[in-house]
């Protein structure tokens, strides 16, 4: 009864104290794709991804309703660092949804505008934001009406004359003046509290994850959990602390006279709070200002030893050599770290020769017939000096050139020739532990894991290219820090596709992490040795680069981007096929707008992969 009454009271008073407009709320996820294009279009850092921010204590004066409800002490504000542009998970500042949506775009414009030397010169939040506003409006005059609408709506939310505290009213008046005329206010009047947060400005002092920049201390990863709870990707403040003493605390017996029950506490030592209800656990996490993590090296009384994803040497794949060293890009220093990562070529130990799985037989037959036609395919070459037909387009261009006084080389004919598919392709498959996740389908009978989808894709891809007689190789990769980047050979260029290769494909399994840059460099080196004229490097993945060390975040993204640039400089054509729903956040920066594709339904990947290959090679061979 007590708990039920408490819940009703908390819900009622929290709703009463809330000053937003939930009915007009706009979610970040709904505008994130458009925001990314908008932000980068205005010159924002292409390497940054857009992420939800964390609630921050603002230390401004709260009204009596907030104090009674215990709310209003934290606020979500926009800011950015070297990895992400952080925006509120939802905006309901204004009673109109359109204004809340415009606020998202205004904040993105403010963050994307290149800062002048005056900004951040004195680290003055008030002056910095006014200077940013002036610069943004100066560079993009089209944003002025939007800014004016937002300012007018914000000024209508609270009248300074209604405030009882004169200091608070003076501060609010000064902030309003700064919003109306950016650059006109240099300092705020004195007050006992911090000024109220201004949702139209960037965060004055971005919160940072203190103590979490160590390269080598990670022991567990969300990505190693296989299927994970899908929810909002909100970042939270954290700190690394020393392990607290666990001597136990005697709380004794305590009467709670002002509550409805009598509570008794006994001595206990509870270092952690386990919560099986994930929604409740998330709610608890949201209420915590800062999460503290520590390492516990104390041995436990008993141990259970088992391998999760670390097979013994006798059970692991067979390493083919001591390893091959590759550099890694340090984007902060803008230098290549020589011999930084080590590729370990490996081959399956337990693979058994096998046939194509029965459920792929029909599709494989159809694809083989389709790809066999490529060997006898003819193409019509346009703009030739001689040929069997007049090229109308070339002729029109020729006449236009003559009319404008410009000459051309007189290539007016088209010629039909048999297509010589001088093509080599290396398919690089992501075999990290994230592929252990389950693919969501509406039909329970079709449930499968991402690794199953990748395995079927490799089967059909191989069947297709074997029929077309194109030279191809298939490799998989995963990593366990920079010294152990596993590069599994499923089919090399010199091998014939047969039951042995099918057995290796059947034996692939998920494990470890995704050090993508090193794998791309090694794949590029193998592909570059091929004598073919056109060389296609296909990457099939389900997520972004990551590893146990500092490869997480911006470092991995920048190193992978550098490896792709190196591949292009070698004359290769890198292309990424992904099933990651967040791919639009980072793949345009890595592969370019035309360098990747997203498969909306992961289960469609096996059938779509050969068709994508047809389209890609068709374009390549025409040029």
C-alpha positions in Angstrom: 0.0 0.0 0.0 2.8 2.4 1.0 4.6 1.7 -2.3 1.5 2.2 -4.3 0.6 5.5 -2.7 4.2 6.6 -3.1 4.1 5.8 -6.8 0.9 7.7 -7.3 2.2 10.7 -5.4 5.5 10.7 -7.3 3.8 10.5 -10.7 1.4 13.3 -9.8 3.8 15.7 -8.4 6.4 15.0 -11.1 3.9 15.7 -13.8 2.7 18.8 -12.0 6.3 20.2 -11.7 7.3 19.4 -15.2 7.6 22.6 -17.4 7.9 21.0 -20.8 5.3 20.2 -23.4 5.3 16.3 -23.8 2.5 16.4 -26.4 4.8 18.5 -28.7 7.9 16.5 -28.1 10.3 15.6 -30.9 12.6 12.7 -30.6 16.2 12.8 -31.7 15.9 9.5 -33.4 13.2 10.9 -35.7 15.4 13.7 -37.0 18.8 12.2 -36.7 19.3 11.3 -40.3 18.2 14.8 -41.6 20.3 16.4 -38.9 23.4 14.5 -40.0 23.1 15.8 -43.5 22.3 19.4 -42.3 25.2 19.4 -39.8 27.8 18.2 -42.2 26.4 20.4 -45.0 27.1 23.5 -42.9 30.7 22.4 -42.5 30.4 20.3 -39.3 33.1 17.7 -38.6 32.2 14.7 -40.8 33.9 12.4 -38.3 31.5 13.2 -35.6 28.4 11.1 -35.0 25.2 12.5 -33.5 24.3 11.0 -30.1 21.9 11.6 -27.2 23.4 13.7 -24.5 23.5 13.0 -20.8 21.5 15.0 -18.2 23.6 17.5 -16.3 23.2 19.3 -13.0 22.6 23.0 -13.8 22.7 24.4 -10.2 20.1 27.1 -11.1 17.4 28.2 -8.8 14.4 25.7 -8.7 10.9 26.7 -7.9 9.0 25.2 -4.9 7.3 22.6 -7.1 10.6 21.3 -8.3 11.9 21.1 -4.8 8.9 19.2 -3.6 9.0 16.8 -6.5 12.7 16.4 -6.3 13.0 17.2 -10.0 14.4 20.0 -12.2 18.0 19.8 -11.0 19.3 18.3 -14.3 18.9 19.3 -17.9 19.9 17.9 -21.2 21.9 20.4 -23.3 23.8 20.3 -26.5 27.5 20.0 -26.7 30.2 18.3 -28.7 33.6 16.8 -28.3 36.1 15.1 -30.6 33.8 12.1 -31.1 30.2 13.1 -31.1 27.7 15.9 -31.3 25.5 15.4 -28.3 21.9 16.6 -28.5 18.9 16.0 -26.1 17.2 12.7 -26.6 14.0 14.6 -27.0 13.0 18.3 -27.1 9.7 19.6 -25.7 10.8 23.1 -24.8 8.0 24.7 -26.9 4.3 23.9 -27.2 4.6 23.5 -30.9 6.4 20.4 -32.3 7.6 22.3 -35.3 9.5 24.7 -33.1 11.1 21.9 -31.2 12.2 20.3 -34.5 13.6 23.7 -35.6 15.5 23.9 -32.3 17.3 20.6 -33.2 18.5 22.1 -36.5 19.5 25.4 -34.9 21.7 23.6 -32.3 23.2 21.5 -35.1 24.0 24.7 -37.1 25.5 26.4 -34.0 27.7 23.4 -33.4 28.6 23.0 -37.1 29.7 26.6 -37.6 33.5 26.9 -37.6 34.5 28.8 -34.4 36.4 32.0 -34.8 39.4 32.9 -32.6 37.1 35.0 -30.4 35.1 31.9 -29.4 36.5 30.0 -26.5 39.2 32.6 -26.1 38.1 33.3 -22.6 36.0 30.2 -22.1 33.1 32.5 -21.3 29.8 30.7 -21.8 27.8 33.8 -22.3 30.1 35.5 -24.7 31.0 32.3 -26.6 27.4 31.5 -27.4 26.7 35.0 -28.5 29.7 35.0 -30.8 28.6 31.6 -32.2 25.2 33.0 -32.9 26.6 36.0 -34.7 28.9 33.9 -36.8 26.2 31.4 -37.7 23.7 34.0 -38.7 26.4 35.9 -40.6 27.5 32.8 -42.6 24.0 31.5 -43.1 21.5 34.4 -43.4 18.8 31.9 -44.3 18.7 30.8 -40.7 17.8 34.2 -39.3 14.0 33.7 -39.6 14.3 30.3 -37.8 16.4 31.9 -35.1 14.0 34.7 -34.6 11.0 32.3 -34.3 12.9 30.3 -31.7 13.9 33.4 -29.7 10.4 34.9 -29.8 8.9 31.6 -28.6 11.5 31.3 -25.9 10.9 34.8 -24.6 7.2 34.1 -24.3 7.8 31.2 -22.0 8.7 33.3 -18.9 8.4 37.0 -18.2 11.2 38.4 -16.0 8.7 40.7 -14.2 6.9 37.6 -12.8 10.0 36.4 -10.9 10.1 37.2 -7.2 13.9 37.3 -6.8 15.3 40.5 -8.2 18.7 38.8 -9.0 17.0 36.1 -10.9 14.9 38.6 -12.9 18.0 40.7 -13.7 19.9 37.6 -14.9 17.0 36.4 -17.1 16.6 39.9 -18.5 20.3 39.9 -19.5 20.0 36.5 -21.1 16.9 37.7 -23.0 18.9 40.7 -24.2 21.7 38.4 -25.4 19.3 36.3 -27.3 17.6 39.3 -29.0 20.9 41.0 -29.8 23.8 38.5 -29.8 27.0 40.2 -28.8 25.4 42.9 -26.7 25.9 41.3 -23.2 29.4 40.7 -21.8 28.5 39.6 -18.3 25.5 38.7 -16.1 24.3 40.5 -13.0 25.4 38.9 -9.7 23.1 36.2 -8.3 23.4 33.5 -5.7 22.5 30.8 -8.2 23.7 29.9 -11.6 21.6 31.2 -14.5 18.8 29.1 -15.9 19.9 26.8 -18.8 19.3 28.3 -22.2 18.2 25.6 -24.7 19.2 27.7 -27.7 22.8 27.7 -26.7 25.5 25.0 -26.5 26.6 23.5 -23.2 29.0 25.9 -21.3 31.2 23.1 -19.9 30.8 19.8 -21.7 30.7 16.9 -19.3 33.4 14.3 -19.9 33.9 10.7 -19.0 36.6 11.2 -16.4 39.1 8.4 -16.1 37.7 6.4 -19.0 40.4 7.2 -21.5 42.7 4.4 -20.6 43.7 2.3 -23.6 43.9 -1.1 -22.1 41.6 -1.5 -19.1 38.4 -2.7 -20.8 37.4 -6.1 -19.6 33.9 -6.4 -20.9 31.9 -4.9 -23.8 28.3 -4.5 -24.6 29.0 -5.9 -28.0 30.0 -9.2 -26.6 26.5 -9.8 -25.3 25.1 -11.1 -28.5 21.5 -10.0 -28.7 21.2 -6.8 -26.7 18.3 -4.6 -25.6 17.5 -2.1 -28.3 16.9 1.3 -26.8 18.0 4.9 -26.8 21.7 5.2 -27.1 22.2 7.8 -24.3 25.7 8.6 -23.1 26.2 9.0 -19.3 28.9 10.6 -17.2 31.3 8.2 -15.6 34.4 8.1 -13.5 36.9 5.5 -12.6 37.5 5.2 -8.9 39.4 3.1 -6.4 37.5 0.1 -5.0 35.7 1.1 -1.9 36.2 -0.7 1.4 33.8 -3.6 2.0 33.8 -3.9 5.7 30.1 -4.1 6.0 27.9 -1.4 7.6 25.8 -1.9 10.6 22.6 0.1 10.2 20.9 -1.4 13.2 17.2 -0.8 13.8 15.5 2.3 12.6 12.0 3.6 13.0 10.5 5.6 10.2 7.7 7.4 12.1 6.7 9.5 9.2 6.2 6.6 6.8 3.4 4.1 6.8 5.5 1.1 8.0 8.2 0.0 10.3 11.4 -0.9 8.6 14.2 -3.0 10.1 17.7 -3.1 8.7 20.3 -5.6 9.4 24.0 -5.7 8.9 24.9 -6.6 5.4 27.6 -5.9 2.8 26.2 -5.3 -0.6 28.7 -4.0 -3.0 26.3 -4.0 -5.9 22.7 -3.8 -6.6 21.4 -6.4 -9.0 18.3 -5.7 -10.9 16.7 -8.3 -13.2 14.1 -5.9 -14.5 16.0 -4.1 -17.4 13.5 -1.2 -17.5 13.9 -0.6 -13.8 17.6 -0.9 -14.1 17.6 1.7 -16.9 15.4 4.0 -14.8 17.9 3.7 -11.9 20.8 4.5 -14.2 19.0 7.6 -15.5 18.6 8.9 -11.9 22.3 8.5 -11.2 24.3 11.7 -11.8 27.6 10.0 -12.4 28.4 6.3 -12.7 31.5 5.0 -10.9 33.4 2.0 -12.1 36.3 0.2 -10.5 38.3 -2.9 -10.9 38.3 -5.7 -8.4 41.4 -7.8 -8.3 40.5 -9.6 -5.1 40.4 -13.4 -5.6 37.1 -15.1 -4.9 36.7 -18.1 -2.7 36.0 -20.4 -5.6 36.5 -20.2 -9.3 34.6 -21.6 -12.2 37.0 -21.7 -15.2 35.5 -21.8 -18.6 36.2 -20.3 -22.0 33.7 -17.9 -23.5 35.2 -16.8 -26.8 38.8 -17.7 -26.1 39.4 -21.2 -27.5 42.5 -23.0 -26.5 45.4 -23.3 -29.0 44.4 -26.9 -29.6 40.9 -26.0 -30.5 41.5 -22.6 -32.2 42.0 -22.1 -35.9 45.5 -22.8 -37.4 47.7 -19.7 -37.6 49.5 -19.4 -41.0 52.7 -17.8 -40.0 54.0 -15.4 -37.3 51.9 -12.5 -38.4 52.1 -9.5 -40.7 52.6 -6.0 -39.3 50.6 -3.0 -40.6 50.6 0.6 -39.5 47.7 2.3 -37.8 46.5 5.9 -38.2 46.8 8.2 -35.2 44.3 10.9 -36.2 45.3 13.2 -33.3 48.9 13.4 -34.3 48.1 12.9 -38.0 50.8 10.2 -38.4 50.9 6.5 -39.2 52.1 4.4 -36.3 54.5 1.9 -38.0 54.0 -1.8 -37.3 51.3 -1.1 -34.8 48.8 -3.9 -35.5 49.5 -7.5 -36.4 47.4 -9.6 -38.8 47.4 -13.3 -38.1 46.3 -15.3 -41.2 44.4 -18.3 -40.0 42.6 -21.3 -41.5 39.9 -23.4 -40.0 41.1 -26.4 -38.0 37.9 -28.4 -38.0 36.3 -27.6 -41.4 35.0 -30.7 -43.2 34.2 -30.8 -46.9 30.5 -30.3 -47.4 27.8 -29.7 -49.9 25.8 -26.6 -50.4 23.0 -26.5 -47.7 19.7 -27.7 -49.0 17.8 -24.5 -48.3 20.1 -22.6 -50.7 20.0 -25.1 -53.6 17.1 -23.5 -55.6 18.4 -19.9 -55.2 22.0 -21.0 -56.1 20.8 -22.7 -59.3 19.0 -19.6 -60.4 22.0 -17.4 -59.6 24.4 -19.7 -61.4 22.3 -19.5 -64.6 22.2 -15.8 -64.3 25.9 -15.4 -63.7 26.9 -18.0 -66.4 25.3 -15.6 -69.0 28.0 -13.0 -68.0 30.7 -15.1 -69.7 29.0 -14.7 -73.1 27.8 -11.2 -72.6 28.4 -8.5 -75.2 28.5 -4.8 -74.5 28.2 -1.9 -76.8 31.1 0.6 -76.6 30.1 4.2 -77.3 32.2 7.0 -78.8 34.5 4.9 -80.9 36.4 6.0 -84.0 34.7 3.2 -86.0 31.9 0.8 -85.4 28.7 -0.8 -86.7 26.3 2.0 -85.7 26.3 5.7 -85.4 26.4 6.9 -81.8 23.6 9.5 -81.7 24.7 11.1 -78.4 28.3 11.4 -79.7 27.1 12.8 -83.0 24.9 15.5 -81.2 27.9 16.4 -79.0 30.0 16.6 -82.1 27.5 19.0 -83.8 27.3 21.1 -80.7 31.0 21.4 -80.5 31.2 22.5 -84.1 28.5 25.1 -83.6 30.3 26.6 -80.6 33.6 26.6 -82.3 35.0 23.8 -80.3 36.6 20.8 -81.9 36.5 17.2 -80.8 38.3 14.0 -81.7 35.5 12.7 -84.0 34.6 9.5 -82.2 31.0 9.1 -83.6 30.4 5.4 -83.7 29.3 2.6 -81.3 30.8 -0.9 -81.5 29.5 -4.2 -80.1 32.2 -6.3 -78.5 32.2 -9.4 -76.3 32.7 -8.4 -72.7 36.0 -9.4 -71.2 35.4 -9.6 -67.5 38.9 -8.7 -66.3 37.7 -8.5 -62.7 39.0 -9.6 -59.3 37.0 -9.3 -56.1 37.9 -9.9 -52.5 35.1 -10.2 -50.1 35.9 -9.4 -46.5 33.4 -10.6 -43.9 33.0 -9.2 -40.4 33.1 -12.2 -38.0 33.2 -10.3 -34.8 31.1 -11.3 -31.8 28.3 -8.9 -32.7 27.3 -11.2 -35.5 26.2 -13.6 -32.7 23.1 -11.4 -32.3 19.7 -12.6 -33.5 18.0 -11.2 -36.5 14.5 -10.1 -35.6 11.9 -11.7 -37.9 8.1 -11.8 -37.5 8.1 -15.6 -38.2 9.6 -17.5 -35.3 10.6 -20.3 -37.7 12.8 -17.9 -39.7 14.7 -16.8 -36.6 18.5 -16.9 -37.2 21.6 -15.1 -36.1 23.6 -12.6 -38.1 26.4 -15.1 -38.6 23.9 -17.4 -40.3 22.9 -14.7 -42.7 26.6 -14.0 -43.4 27.3 -17.7 -44.0 24.4 -18.0 -46.5 25.6 -14.8 -48.2 29.1 -16.2 -48.6 27.6 -19.5 -50.1 25.5 -17.7 -52.7 28.2 -15.2 -53.5 30.7 -18.0 -54.1 28.2 -20.0 -56.2 27.5 -16.9 -58.4 31.1 -15.8 -59.0 32.2 -19.4 -59.6 29.7 -19.5 -62.4 30.8 -16.2 -63.9 34.5 -17.2 -63.8 35.5 -14.0 -62.1 38.5 -14.2 -59.9 37.5 -13.9 -56.2 38.7 -14.6 -52.7 36.8 -14.7 -49.4 38.2 -13.8 -46.0 36.8 -13.2 -42.6 38.2 -11.0 -39.8 37.9 -10.3 -36.1 40.3 -9.0 -33.5 41.5 -9.1 -30.0 43.5 -6.0 -29.5 46.1 -4.7 -32.0 48.4 -7.7 -31.6 45.9 -10.3 -32.7 43.8 -9.4 -35.7 42.5 -12.7 -37.0 42.3 -13.0 -40.8 40.5 -16.2 -41.7 41.1 -17.5 -45.2 38.0 -19.1 -46.6 39.0 -19.0 -50.2 42.2 -17.6 -51.7 42.5 -16.3 -55.2 44.4 -19.3 -56.4 41.9 -21.9 -55.1 39.0 -23.5 -56.8 35.6 -23.1 -55.2 34.7 -26.6 -54.1 33.4 -28.7 -51.2 36.5 -27.8 -49.1 35.8 -24.1 -49.4 32.1 -24.8 -48.6 33.3 -26.6 -45.5 35.3 -23.6 -44.3 32.3 -21.3 -44.9 30.2 -23.7 -42.8 32.7 -23.5 -40.0 32.8 -19.7 -39.5 31.8 -18.6 -36.1 31.5 -15.2 -34.3 34.1 -14.0 -31.9 36.1 -11.0 -30.6 36.0 -7.5 -32.0 36.3 -5.4 -35.2 39.7 -3.9 -35.9 38.6 -2.9 -39.4 41.5 -0.8 -40.5 44.1 -3.5 -40.2 41.9 -6.1 -42.0 41.2 -3.7 -44.9 45.0 -3.0 -45.2 45.8 -6.7 -45.5 42.9 -7.4 -47.8 44.0 -4.5 -50.0 47.5 -5.9 -50.2 46.2 -9.3 -51.3 43.9 -7.8 -53.9 46.5 -5.4 -55.3 48.7 -8.3 -56.3 46.0 -9.6 -58.7 46.7 -8.8 -62.4 43.1 -7.9 -63.2 42.3 -4.5 -64.5 39.3 -3.9 -62.2 39.6 -4.8 -58.5 36.7 -4.7 -56.1 37.0 -4.9 -52.3 33.7 -5.8 -50.7 33.2 -5.4 -47.0 30.2 -7.1 -45.3 29.7 -6.0 -41.8 27.0 -5.4 -39.1 28.6 -2.6 -37.1 31.3 0.1 -36.8 35.0 -0.5 -36.0 35.8 -1.3 -32.3 38.2 -3.3 -30.2 39.2 -3.7 -26.6 41.8 -0.9 -26.6 41.5 2.6 -27.9 40.1 1.5 -31.2 36.7 2.3 -29.9 35.1 5.6 -31.2 36.9 8.2 -33.2 40.3 6.4 -33.4 38.8 3.3 -35.0 36.7 5.4 -37.4 39.6 7.5 -38.5 42.0 4.5 -38.9 39.4 2.7 -41.0 38.9 5.8 -43.2 42.6 6.1 -43.7 42.8 2.4 -44.7 40.0 2.9 -47.3 41.8 6.0 -48.7 45.0 3.8 -49.0 43.0 1.2 -50.8 41.7 3.7 -53.3 45.2 5.0 -53.9 46.2 1.5 -54.8 43.6 1.5 -57.6 41.0 -0.6 -55.7 37.3 0.0 -55.4 36.2 -0.4 -51.8 32.5 -0.9 -51.1 30.7 -1.7 -47.9 27.5 -3.7 -47.4 26.0 -3.3 -44.0 23.0 -4.3 -42.0 23.7 -1.8 -39.2 20.8 0.5 -38.7 23.1 3.2 -37.5 25.3 3.0 -40.6 24.2 6.4 -41.9 26.0 7.9 -38.9 29.5 6.9 -39.9 29.7 5.0 -43.3 29.3 8.2 -45.4 32.4 9.5 -43.7 34.3 6.2 -44.2 33.2 5.1 -47.7 31.6 8.2 -49.2 27.9 8.6 -50.2 28.2 6.2 -53.1 30.5 3.7 -51.4 28.1 1.7 -49.3 24.6 0.3 -49.1 22.4 -0.6 -46.2 20.3 -3.8 -46.3 17.1 -3.0 -44.3 16.2 -6.6 -43.7 19.2 -8.6 -42.8 17.6 -11.9 -44.0 17.6 -10.5 -47.5 21.4 -10.1 -47.5 22.1 -13.6 -49.1 19.9 -12.9 -52.1 20.9 -9.2 -52.5 24.7 -9.7 -52.3 25.1 -11.3 -55.7 22.7 -8.7 -57.3 24.8 -5.9 -55.7 27.9 -7.5 -57.2 26.3 -7.5 -60.6 25.4 -3.8 -60.4 28.8 -2.8 -59.1 30.8 -4.8 -61.6 28.5 -3.6 -64.4 29.4 0.0 -63.7 33.1 -0.7 -63.2 33.4 -2.6 -66.5 31.7 0.1 -68.5 34.4 2.6 -67.5 
